[in-house]
């Protein structure tokens, strides 16, 4: 039995698939950028205190781990003087 994914496809189909993946990945990147902007906005409202990740996650309908990753990325892009004393757990 041959797996469907291993069959040879035409160049046109390969190009269409690649275009679909690019569009899908771009959409995910844009969604993540928008979500991170919302995380920053909500952090300004809630402040960094225990339970803030869960609260923001509930507001944005995502898992708290996603918010933790977003916070880590946000903090990585900030200047060291801006992150003094800030810890993401």
C-alpha positions, 0 to 999 in steps of 0.5 A: 500500500502506497501512502498518498503523501508519497505520490509524485505531484505535478509542478503546478500542484506543488506550487499551489501547495507551497503557496497555500502553506505560505498563506497559512503560515503568514496568517499564523504569524499575523495572528501571533503578532496581533495576540502579542500586541494584545498581551502588552495591552493587557499587561498594562491593565493587569500588571505582572502579578501571580495569575496574570498569564492565566487571566490574559489567556482566558481573555484571549482564548488561548492556553496559558503556555502560549501567553508564557511564550509570548511574554518570553518573546516580548521580553527578549525584544526589550532593552535590558534596562526595561526588563530589570526585575521582571521574571516570567515563570 
